[in-house]
Amino acid sequence: MSQRGWPALFVCRWRLSGCHKAATFWLARAKRYPLIIGLLLLLAAPPVLAQTDSSAGVSATPLPIPVVVKALFPGRAFLMVQGAPRLLKDGQSSPDGITLVRATSQFAQIRYGGQLYSLSLNRQVGADYGQARPARTELKRDRDGHFTTPGRINNEWVEFMVDTGATAVTLNSHTASLLGIDYLNRPSVTVQTANGNTQAYPVILAAVAVGDIVVTRVDALVIDGRFPKTLLLGNSFLSRVKLAQDDNLLTLEAHF
């Protein structure tokens, strides 16, 4: 084989005698031992990394623990893992060993026990779960005649009182600050309360949850001061769930 048959082995203009001697040395051995030289070039080449599809490797077997997908956002997912709420970002792991690999508005990919699973919104998956059922919760009337319940705003625990007369979920500015809700950069409006007219700030809450029911992007009002003491679960949430009242029992059920 002539030297022209090896243009990719060395590319230089041979201006220095040392480079010329080195090229001549390797060209002579390339002609004599082409297989060995080819193997050396192959070993010296940088590795080529395979590109994998994000959907590849998804396990078809059910999760060994119950997981409910309650809300999905690009890069984040709100899950109920064995009954415990978990708000995870891409790459974040929960204390239960669930790692959120990727979340979109349509599905969440999680990793558990070395296996990859793809989950859709508002579906119960895992051990001991059959056909998907809408989430529901029941509230009992308290001694004051109200329906009160623990709940969550953006995965932070709060206390709600159901108020069908309130246009929106309503909380005071002190609680909003504790929850990390940025409301001061919003234009204020004047609202009428039991204590008279005051300023309020319309905001959108990423997620509001009562029991296993999670509603995303909920309109809310932050009222300046410490009123109301108990957060009002108004119609911006209630209008997006099914309500059924039987005397002292109020049942809330999620829409699929």
Steps between C-alpha positions, in 0.01 A plus 500: 500500500640845411537788740200668334287219640554631857398868489297471820787356705715812503419848373793738519705709270826343613680825554703350784736211447376330819141490370626367165697220669209403723259489207740292294546257793125443548422485130759224454348296783149564381586332172656203680247461784169653382285291737695600813502867403125488432435352846715769663305774320170339608607487866618862490174628351259673744201287601168562328216528752169346403201733494201345673133582466348637822220244470736205466540263792163583663390208717174325415467358852299688767672701767547309827368801695184708435563830318232748390584774248302803615648791303748543217706799391800528266789392721287428811247244619274475804471139615331313782745227597354248746256773606769766559512814280820547300575802279809413296709676238682324217789302651371531859438196722242451775562333838309200361769437237299644208712707257329728250693451176286723281165677524288659228141622497398153372701243696769441762790260474618374838768257610451259789712198591707543186191481275356780285122561501285736293190632679207709379295757688252404775554126470566268790777253423689248704420216735139431602349741246247394239302722268574872535257688725451872548640632826244598763489622857227548760468793741291505817333814629669633814337633818479851349311369199792534256682248286868534583783283378877483477629564150808601306601800294801431281567192718498703825246407767226751587154498661200567273138591567259426217328823390267470202438874524865586433588561137852366537734327742584774749793533739654777704831662409677362808423141396587578138845622606556184707406291196744690279227645275624808316197729496638853548599534134135454397256788456270531801121515502254619763285232661233511765546286812329468837743763626426743216676578173862398465765429237543159342739356244380250235744210455503157336593207723689217333307230689231480768429163659240362739554136584597323177330765284744737331396795282767691311523868405240624748401866517542647849487827690760609752344748742728750671524428874411192705139459385363242440665298776390174338556476125180500296453217252301697245342434163821523297565154650148376580370563147761258364396201714174312553313596818236294680357591841303263719402682820827530697719327241656677198659280233753637253594296192758580234413526132703268275 
